[in-house]
Structures are given as structure tokens and as C-alpha cells.
Amino acid sequence: MSDTIDRAFIARQRERLLELERELQENLSEQQAEYDELTRADRVEPMDEAQVRMDSHTRGALRFHDEELLTSVRSAIQRTDEGRYGVCAACGGHISRDRLEAKPEAMLCIDCERRHEQA
């Protein structure tokens, strides 16, 4: 597959990002509704309190992950609109097409991502 990033590719990626944004927003709404139901005072029995706390912690971690991903997706959508999609935020080089297909919200090329993870 060619590593060329053209307007058609960016347009397809933008649609993927918009769909991912919708899915994440739905997930976050569902997570909030589940949390609200779980922590309703009239539903929690004293013996269940420990389980509620554990579930709340787990849900919080999942919510944090989804919120972080949503922020990255929205940033990528903005980069498509501004003509900066596929440009590494660290070195200014190109992010490979394969990387963008695997992770459409990527803002770093693979080399800069590796350096970032090692730091």
C-alpha cells in the first residue's frame, strides 16, 4: 500500500474520527447512567458498599480512558480541518499512512511516539 496521504484519505479518516467521536460520547453517557444507577442511595445496601466502591473505581478508570481518547479524536478532527492531519506534532515529519489507519487520532510519528514512551 502506498504511504501517500491525499485528500481522499484524509476525508475518509475524518469520517472515521467523527464516528469514533460519536461512539465515545455514547459510551460516556452510558457509563454515567450506569454509575448513577449503581450509586443511587436507595439501591446501595451496606454490605454492597465495598463492591460499589470497586465498581466505581473500575468505571472511573474506563471513563478516564474514554475521555482521553475523545480529546485525542477531537484534536485529530481539528487537525483535518486545519490541514495539519498526518503531520507529527513533535518533529514536523509525516505520520505514516499505516499508522494513521491503525490509530487515526495519532499526533506523533512512530519514532517520536517511541521516544515519548521511553521518556
Secondary structure, 3 states (H helix, E strand, C coil): CCCCCCHHHHHHHHHHHHHHHHHHHHHHHHHHHHHHHHCCHHHCCHHHHHHHHHHHHHHHHHHHHHHHHHHHHHHHHHHHHHCCCCECCCCCCECCHHHHHHCCCCCCCHHHHHHHHHC
